[in-house]
Amino acid sequence: MDKRMKLYSSIALVGLALSSTIATTTVNAAETTGDTAATTTVTDKKDGTVVNNNQASTTGTTSDNTGSNTTDTQEDKTAVSTNSEMGPGYYDSGFNINSWFLPSLADSDFLSQIKAGAIEGWTKYKILPSLTAAQAVLESGNGTSGLSQPPFNNLFGIKGTPGQSWRTAEQDANGNVYYITATFKTYGSFQESIEDHNALLGTTPRYSNLVGVKDYQTATARVKADGYATATNYASVLNNIIASDGLTSWDQEAFNQTEYPHNAVDTSVITIKYVQNYGVLAYNDSGASIGGTNKTFIDGTKWQTAGSKVINGEEMYQVSPNEYIPMKYTTVGADGTVTINYTQGYGVLGYHLDGSSISGSNQVLKTGSVWKTSGAAMINGQIMYQIATDEYVPKEYTQFGNGK
């Protein structure tokens, strides 16, 4: 990605102190050192190892699963300093502000590449998608940092081996900034990087306080407190990215996919789904088709509805005082299936056409299960969908109801 737009307006040149890996935005692969393939030691607190919280420095000594230890020596650190003319960041001597640009916060191309993986993090590990996305944006500079590019594809600045040696900025507990050279993991793709990040946060005891957290400000505060990054303003910068990019909508999308009962599918407006450039016939409430209406209700057109009713053995949406469109010819019903939408882990009863409930059917009609339908009927004063020869499930307990 070569989009070199404006500086992060709200971050205001937090500079190389933004996170333990934001310096990779300006680091060139030519600065890498040594062959790290044979190394097995993890050198960063992002690896899930236990860290002594009483350390004076946030880089300290950590260990991997083999028990090997490594220490950042003073000789490995390169001091940097502030420059009041450039803002509150930290820079090398001779740093030229005009040569350093970060991509806009709202980089829709990058966000579209990471969205599915971020949402999957909630499905598999209960790690908040907005947290994952904001960390990816910050740590990789919207996928433009050298470390995030092939063949490295490391979006989150996760250190470990086998990997690649990079020079990176760190902060100690007092906010003092310095450089170290560390080994960062490499991945075959963005997707692999996101999965590793989600698994790290979702399965490592060190980050267990993040699992299931739904409030992004709580999540960002905890990931900072857990020691994911050394930057003192790490949580506030993540909060800014989440708010600026509207990433809480990803959270809600993930919640809707995994937690029942879902909110009912919105059918206040329907879209005709048929053959391209062709239309469908509307029906009146007596069940007769209305000639010529197929020239109006063309594939792809949208119509406001005023409820629905069962006509000719199927549900139809009212689009005018006496015009109804069959549900099967709309985007909301084109696949001909219903999903049981009730309390997580429970099921609902099915009914016979005569209105009697079917004993034990709640053991089969479980929340989240999907059933092919073959029509609808009014039973016990409500719309029910046919899922077997004489078995119907109430609309209220499908995706078209609120499950209550």
C-alpha positions as CSV (number, residue, x, y, z in Angstrom):
1,M,0.0,0.0,0.0
2,D,1.6,3.3,-1.0
3,K,-1.0,5.7,0.3
4,R,1.0,8.5,1.9
5,M,-1.6,10.9,3.0
6,K,-1.8,13.1,6.1
7,L,-0.4,12.7,9.6
8,Y,-2.6,11.2,12.3
9,S,-4.4,14.4,13.1
10,S,-5.4,13.4,16.6
11,I,-2.2,11.6,17.5
12,A,-0.3,14.8,16.6
13,L,3.1,13.3,16.0
14,V,3.3,11.1,19.1
15,G,6.3,9.9,17.1
16,L,8.3,6.8,17.6
17,A,7.0,6.5,21.1
18,L,3.5,5.5,20.1
19,S,4.1,1.8,20.6
20,S,6.9,-0.7,20.8
21,T,6.7,-1.2,17.1
22,I,5.5,2.1,15.5
23,A,9.1,2.9,14.6
24,T,8.8,0.2,11.9
25,T,7.0,2.8,9.9
26,T,10.3,4.4,9.1
27,V,12.6,1.5,9.4
28,N,14.0,0.1,6.2
29,A,14.7,-3.6,5.8
30,A,18.3,-2.7,5.2
31,E,18.5,-1.9,8.9
32,T,17.9,-5.5,9.9
33,T,20.7,-7.3,11.7
34,G,21.9,-10.8,11.8
35,D,20.5,-14.2,11.1
36,T,17.8,-14.9,13.8
37,A,16.4,-18.1,12.3
38,A,18.3,-20.3,14.8
39,T,17.2,-18.3,17.8
40,T,14.5,-19.7,20.0
41,T,14.2,-17.0,22.7
42,V,11.2,-14.6,22.8
43,T,12.4,-11.2,23.7
44,D,9.2,-9.2,24.3
45,K,6.4,-9.2,26.9
46,K,3.9,-9.8,24.0
47,D,4.8,-13.5,24.0
48,G,2.5,-14.2,27.0
49,T,5.3,-14.9,29.5
50,V,5.1,-13.7,33.1
51,V,6.8,-10.4,33.7
52,N,7.9,-8.8,36.9
53,N,5.7,-5.7,37.3
54,N,8.3,-4.2,39.6
55,Q,10.8,-3.7,36.7
56,A,12.1,-0.2,36.4
57,S,12.3,-0.6,32.6
58,T,9.5,-1.9,30.4
59,T,12.0,-3.9,28.3
60,G,13.7,-6.0,31.1
61,T,14.2,-9.7,31.0
62,T,11.6,-12.2,29.8
63,S,11.7,-15.9,29.0
64,D,10.2,-18.2,26.5
65,N,8.7,-21.7,27.1
66,T,12.1,-23.3,27.0
67,G,13.2,-21.3,30.0
68,S,15.9,-19.4,28.1
69,N,16.4,-15.8,29.1
70,T,17.6,-12.7,27.3
71,T,18.3,-9.2,28.5
72,D,18.3,-5.9,26.7
73,T,21.8,-4.5,27.5
74,Q,22.4,-0.8,27.6
75,E,24.7,-1.1,24.6
76,D,21.7,-2.2,22.5
77,K,19.9,1.0,23.2
78,T,20.2,4.2,21.2
79,A,18.9,7.3,22.9
80,V,16.5,9.7,21.2
81,S,15.3,13.1,22.3
82,T,12.4,15.5,21.9
83,N,12.3,18.4,19.4
84,S,9.9,21.1,20.4
85,E,9.6,22.3,16.8
86,M,8.3,19.0,15.7
87,G,5.8,18.4,18.5
88,P,5.7,15.9,21.4
89,G,7.3,13.0,19.6
90,Y,10.8,11.5,19.9
91,Y,13.2,11.6,17.1
92,D,16.7,10.7,15.9
93,S,19.1,13.6,15.4
94,G,18.7,14.9,11.9
95,F,15.1,13.6,11.6
96,N,13.2,15.4,8.8
97,I,9.5,15.8,9.5
98,N,8.8,16.4,5.9
99,S,10.0,12.9,5.0
100,W,7.8,11.1,7.5
101,F,4.1,10.5,6.7
102,L,1.6,8.1,8.2
103,P,-1.5,7.0,6.4
104,S,-4.9,8.5,7.3
105,L,-6.7,6.8,10.1
106,A,-9.7,6.0,7.9
107,D,-8.0,3.7,5.4
108,S,-10.9,1.7,4.2
109,D,-8.8,-0.6,2.0
110,F,-6.7,-1.8,5.0
111,L,-9.7,-2.1,7.2
112,S,-11.5,-4.2,4.7
113,Q,-8.6,-6.6,4.6
114,I,-8.6,-7.1,8.4
115,K,-12.3,-7.0,9.2
116,A,-13.2,-10.7,8.9
117,G,-10.2,-11.7,11.0
118,A,-11.0,-9.2,13.7
119,I,-14.6,-10.4,13.9
120,E,-13.5,-14.0,13.9
121,G,-11.4,-13.1,17.0
122,W,-14.6,-12.6,18.9
123,T,-16.2,-15.8,17.5
124,K,-13.3,-18.0,18.4
125,Y,-11.6,-16.3,21.4
126,K,-14.0,-13.5,22.6
127,I,-11.4,-10.8,21.9
128,L,-13.0,-7.5,21.0
129,P,-12.8,-6.8,17.2
130,S,-12.3,-3.1,17.7
131,L,-9.3,-3.7,19.9
132,T,-7.8,-6.1,17.3
133,A,-8.4,-3.6,14.5
134,A,-7.1,-0.6,16.4
135,Q,-3.9,-2.4,17.3
136,A,-3.4,-3.4,13.7
137,V,-3.9,0.2,12.5
138,L,-1.5,1.6,15.1
139,E,1.2,-1.1,15.1
140,S,1.4,-1.3,11.3
141,G,0.6,2.2,10.3
142,N,-2.5,0.9,8.4
143,G,-0.5,-1.8,6.8
144,T,2.3,0.4,5.5
145,S,5.1,-0.3,7.9
146,G,8.1,-2.4,6.6
147,L,7.3,-5.1,9.2
148,S,3.8,-5.4,7.9
149,Q,4.8,-5.9,4.3
150,P,5.6,-9.3,2.6
151,P,7.4,-11.4,3.4
152,F,6.9,-10.4,7.1
153,N,3.2,-9.6,7.3
154,N,3.5,-8.8,11.0
155,L,0.6,-6.4,11.8
156,F,0.9,-6.3,15.6
157,G,4.5,-6.0,16.4
158,I,4.5,-9.4,18.0
159,K,8.1,-10.4,18.9
160,G,9.3,-13.9,18.8
161,T,11.2,-16.5,16.7
162,P,11.7,-17.6,14.1
163,G,11.4,-14.1,12.8
164,Q,13.2,-11.0,11.5
165,S,15.5,-8.6,13.4
166,W,14.3,-5.0,13.5
167,R,15.3,-1.8,15.2
168,T,12.4,-0.5,17.3
169,A,11.5,2.2,19.8
170,E,10.6,1.4,23.4
171,Q,9.6,3.4,26.5
172,D,10.5,2.8,30.1
173,A,8.0,3.2,32.9
174,N,8.9,6.9,33.2
175,G,8.2,7.6,29.5
176,N,11.9,7.8,28.5
177,V,12.3,6.5,24.9
178,Y,15.2,4.5,23.5
179,Y,15.8,2.1,20.6
180,I,16.6,-1.7,20.8
181,T,17.0,-4.3,18.2
182,A,14.6,-7.2,18.6
183,T,13.3,-10.2,16.6
184,F,9.8,-10.0,15.3
185,K,7.7,-12.9,14.1
186,T,6.9,-13.4,10.4
187,Y,3.7,-14.7,8.9
188,G,2.5,-16.0,5.5
189,S,-0.3,-13.5,5.3
190,F,-2.2,-10.8,7.2
191,Q,-4.8,-13.5,8.1
192,E,-2.1,-15.6,9.9
193,S,-0.9,-12.5,11.7
194,I,-4.4,-11.7,12.9
195,E,-5.1,-15.3,14.0
196,D,-1.9,-15.4,16.0
197,H,-2.7,-12.1,17.7
198,N,-6.2,-13.3,18.6
199,A,-4.9,-16.6,19.9
200,L,-2.2,-14.8,21.9
201,L,-4.8,-12.6,23.6
202,G,-7.5,-15.2,23.8
203,T,-5.5,-18.2,25.3
204,T,-2.6,-16.7,27.2
205,P,-3.1,-16.4,31.0
206,R,-1.4,-13.0,30.9
207,Y,-4.3,-11.5,28.8
208,S,-7.1,-13.5,30.3
209,N,-8.7,-10.3,31.6
210,L,-9.5,-9.3,27.9
211,V,-11.6,-12.4,27.1
212,G,-15.3,-11.5,26.8
213,V,-14.8,-7.8,27.5
214,K,-17.4,-5.8,25.4
215,D,-16.3,-2.2,26.3
216,Y,-13.5,-1.0,24.2
217,Q,-12.1,1.5,26.7
218,T,-11.8,-1.3,29.3
219,A,-10.1,-3.5,26.7
220,T,-7.6,-0.9,25.7
221,A,-6.8,-0.1,29.3
222,R,-6.3,-3.7,30.2
223,V,-4.1,-4.6,27.2
224,K,-1.8,-1.7,28.1
225,A,-1.8,-2.7,31.8
226,D,-1.0,-6.3,30.8
227,G,2.2,-5.0,29.1
228,Y,1.4,-5.5,25.5
229,A,3.2,-2.3,24.5
230,T,5.6,0.0,26.4
231,A,4.2,3.3,25.1
232,T,2.7,5.2,28.0
233,N,-0.2,6.6,25.9
234,Y,-0.9,3.3,24.2
235,A,-4.5,2.9,25.5
236,S,-5.5,6.5,24.7
237,V,-4.2,6.2,21.1
238,L,-6.1,3.0,20.6
239,N,-9.3,4.7,21.9
240,N,-8.9,7.5,19.4
241,I,-8.5,5.1,16.5
242,I,-11.6,3.1,17.5
243,A,-13.7,6.2,17.9
244,S,-12.4,7.9,14.7
245,D,-12.9,4.8,12.5
246,G,-16.2,3.8,14.0
247,L,-14.8,0.3,14.9
248,T,-17.5,-0.3,17.6
249,S,-19.8,-1.2,14.7
250,W,-17.5,-4.2,14.2
251,D,-18.1,-5.2,17.8
252,Q,-21.8,-5.0,17.4
253,E,-21.6,-7.1,14.2
254,A,-19.7,-9.7,16.1
255,F,-22.1,-9.7,19.0
256,N,-25.0,-10.1,16.6
257,Q,-23.4,-13.1,15.0
258,T,-22.6,-15.0,18.2
259,E,-25.1,-14.0,20.9
260,Y,-28.7,-14.9,21.0
261,P,-31.3,-13.8,20.8
262,H,-30.3,-11.5,18.0
263,N,-32.2,-8.4,17.2
264,A,-34.8,-9.1,14.5
265,V,-33.9,-8.7,10.9
266,D,-35.1,-5.3,9.7
267,T,-37.9,-5.8,7.1
268,S,-39.2,-2.2,7.1
269,V,-37.6,-1.9,3.7
270,I,-37.3,-4.8,1.3
271,T,-35.2,-5.2,-1.8
272,I,-36.6,-7.2,-4.7
273,K,-34.4,-10.2,-5.6
274,Y,-35.2,-11.8,-8.9
275,V,-33.7,-12.0,-12.4
276,Q,-31.6,-9.0,-13.4
277,N,-33.7,-6.4,-15.3
278,Y,-36.9,-8.3,-14.6
279,G,-39.6,-7.9,-12.0
280,V,-42.1,-9.9,-10.0
281,L,-45.9,-9.7,-9.7
282,A,-47.5,-8.3,-6.6
283,Y,-50.6,-9.9,-5.1
284,N,-53.7,-8.5,-3.4
285,D,-54.9,-9.7,0.0
286,S,-57.3,-12.1,-1.7
287,G,-54.4,-13.9,-3.3
288,A,-54.9,-12.8,-6.9
289,S,-51.9,-11.5,-8.8
290,I,-51.9,-7.9,-10.0
291,G,-51.2,-7.6,-13.7
292,G,-48.5,-5.3,-14.8
293,T,-46.9,-4.9,-11.4
294,N,-43.8,-6.9,-12.6
295,K,-42.9,-3.7,-14.6
296,T,-42.7,-1.8,-11.3
297,F,-41.3,-4.3,-8.8
298,I,-38.0,-4.7,-10.7
299,D,-35.0,-6.7,-9.4
300,G,-32.9,-4.5,-7.1
301,T,-35.6,-1.9,-6.3
302,K,-36.3,-1.1,-2.7
303,W,-39.7,-0.7,-1.1
304,Q,-41.0,0.4,2.3
305,T,-43.2,-2.1,3.9
306,A,-46.2,-1.9,6.3
307,G,-46.0,-5.3,7.8
308,S,-46.7,-8.8,6.3
309,K,-49.4,-11.5,6.2
310,V,-49.8,-15.0,4.9
311,I,-51.3,-15.1,1.4
312,N,-51.4,-18.3,-0.8
313,G,-49.6,-20.2,1.9
314,E,-46.5,-17.9,2.1
315,E,-45.5,-14.7,3.8
316,M,-45.8,-11.6,1.7
317,Y,-44.8,-8.0,2.6
318,Q,-47.3,-5.1,2.1
319,V,-45.8,-2.4,-0.1
320,S,-49.1,-0.4,-0.8
321,P,-52.7,-0.5,0.5
322,N,-53.5,-3.7,-1.3
323,E,-50.2,-4.9,-2.9
324,Y,-48.0,-7.6,-1.4
325,I,-44.6,-9.0,-2.5
326,P,-43.8,-12.6,-1.7
327,M,-41.0,-12.9,0.8
328,K,-39.2,-15.4,-1.4
329,Y,-38.6,-12.6,-4.0
330,T,-36.8,-10.4,-1.5
331,T,-33.2,-10.4,-0.2
332,V,-34.4,-11.2,3.3
333,G,-36.1,-14.4,2.2
334,A,-34.4,-15.5,-1.0
335,D,-32.4,-18.4,0.6
336,G,-35.6,-20.0,1.9
337,T,-34.3,-20.7,5.4
338,V,-35.0,-19.7,8.9
339,T,-32.6,-19.6,11.9
340,I,-33.8,-20.3,15.4
341,N,-33.4,-17.1,17.4
342,Y,-33.9,-17.8,21.1
343,T,-31.9,-18.1,24.3
344,Q,-28.4,-19.3,23.8
345,G,-28.2,-23.1,24.4
346,Y,-32.0,-23.6,24.4
347,G,-34.5,-24.6,21.8
348,V,-38.2,-23.8,20.9
349,L,-41.2,-25.9,20.4
350,G,-42.6,-26.6,16.9
351,Y,-46.3,-26.8,16.2
352,H,-48.8,-28.8,14.1
353,L,-51.1,-27.0,11.7
354,D,-54.0,-27.6,14.2
355,G,-52.1,-25.5,16.8
356,S,-50.9,-28.2,19.1
357,S,-47.3,-28.2,20.2
358,I,-44.9,-31.0,19.3
359,S,-43.5,-32.5,22.5
360,G,-39.7,-32.7,22.5
361,S,-39.2,-30.6,19.4
362,N,-37.3,-28.0,21.5
363,Q,-34.5,-30.6,21.8
364,V,-34.1,-30.4,18.0
365,L,-35.1,-26.8,17.1
366,K,-32.0,-25.4,18.9
367,T,-31.0,-21.8,18.9
368,G,-28.7,-21.1,15.9
369,S,-29.9,-24.1,13.9
370,V,-31.0,-23.4,10.3
371,W,-34.1,-24.9,8.7
372,K,-35.3,-24.9,5.1
373,T,-38.9,-23.6,4.8
374,S,-41.7,-24.5,2.4
375,G,-44.3,-21.9,3.2
376,A,-46.1,-20.3,6.0
377,A,-49.4,-20.4,7.9
378,M,-51.3,-18.5,10.5
379,I,-51.4,-20.8,13.6
380,N,-52.6,-19.7,17.1
381,G,-52.9,-16.1,15.7
382,Q,-49.3,-15.8,14.6
383,I,-47.2,-16.4,11.5
384,M,-45.3,-19.7,11.6
385,Y,-42.9,-21.2,9.0
386,Q,-43.3,-24.7,7.7
387,I,-40.1,-26.8,8.2
388,A,-41.6,-30.3,7.8
389,T,-44.8,-31.9,6.5
390,D,-46.8,-30.9,9.6
391,E,-44.3,-29.0,11.7
392,Y,-44.1,-25.2,12.0
393,V,-41.9,-22.8,13.9
394,P,-43.2,-19.4,15.2
395,K,-41.8,-16.4,13.3
396,E,-41.1,-14.8,16.7
397,Y,-38.4,-17.4,17.3
398,T,-36.6,-17.0,14.0
399,Q,-34.3,-14.3,12.7
400,F,-37.4,-12.2,11.9
401,G,-38.4,-12.0,15.5
402,N,-36.7,-11.0,18.7
403,G,-36.7,-14.4,20.3
404,K,-38.9,-13.5,23.3
